[in-house]
Structures are given as C-alpha cells and as structure tokens.
Amino acid sequence: MATGKYENYIEASFRVGDQHIRVKLEAIEPTSRGNQETKKPFLKFTILAGGRNGRAEVVWQDDESRLESSLQEIVIELIVAAEQQYRDLLQWRYEWEVQEREQRIEDERQRKIEEEKLAREQKEREEHERIELLLNQVELIRKAEIIREYVEHIIVRKSEINVPLKELEDWAVWAREQADKIDPIKSFTEINLYQR
C-alpha cells in the first residue's frame, strides 16, 4: 500500500494481485446550522474511479453506523474493482493484439501492392527501353542505307566528278565502312532479337 497525505485526506493505493486500486480517506467537517451543537468530523472512504471502462467511484461514510462496520463490504469492493481492472487490462491487450495483427496484415497487403506496382513500372520501363532501342536500330539502318545509296550514286556518276579514281575508290571504301559500323545488322552489337 502506498500513501500520500494532504490537508484533510489521505490518498493510497492497495495492491490486489497485480492491480493497484486507488482510494481516498477523508475527514469531513460537519456544517453547523444556527445554534445546533457541533458534531464531530466524520470519515468518508472512496474507491476512486478508474479502469479502461471508467469504473465509477464507490463511497462509504460514517453516518448512523461507523465506517468500520462496512469493512467487509469495502474489501469485497476492492477485490471486485481489482478484478474489473484486470479484465479491462486483458480486454485492452486483446484489442491491441487484434489491432496489431490487422495492421501487420494491412502493411503486408500494402507492401505487396507496392511491389506489384514497382514490378509493373519496371516492366513498362523495360518495354519503353526496348521500343527506344528498336526505333534507334531502325534509324541506324536507315542512315546506313542512305550512306550506301549515296556511295553507289557517287560511283555511278564518277565520270562527272573531277577527283582521281583511286581517291574516289578509297573514299567509297571508307564510306561503306562507316555505314557498316552504324548498321546494327552488320555489327550485331546493338541488336538482340530474343530480348523479352
């Protein structure tokens, strides 16, 4: 039992099992009315409100019988209050565990949704990159073919060009090599037909 003393009352807590039940014992001064004889102070014992469900205060006080005559009832009420407080604690733990379990389930559901979203976004990025690669390869093939057509066009019209034949042939070899370098089919370094 722990106590704390104040002006005209004492607060204490009784330990019943693992539960602490707060109580208050007060000395109440009677109010005087006119010429009536002043009575002695009387005692008031209160089991303070508490618990999760807001247990109501229970009060006993000296009146026609002394407070001591209610000791058995007070002890029973202390035990009942402790039991109720204990049950409230068990209920709170149960509700907390249910809430925690539901939160873990929800967190796992959200994690899976996020994983699926990230996988979908990754797949879309990869698909976009494949399309970009494909379009880039198409563009490179087109440029390589333009260079080759240009070289053939120059060779066909070599009689119109005032350049020595050997220089023109060297240039044509060089230009065809450049076309082969950018042509993904010829180099086969930038194309992967089996990529999924």
Secondary structure as UniProt FT lines:
FT   STRAND          2..5
FT   STRAND          9..16
FT   TURN            17..18
FT   STRAND          19..28
FT   TURN            34..35
FT   STRAND          42..47
FT   TURN            51..54
FT   STRAND          58..61
FT   HELIX           67..70
FT   HELIX           71..156
FT   HELIX           158..160
FT   HELIX           165..182
FT   HELIX           184..187
FT   TURN            193..194
//
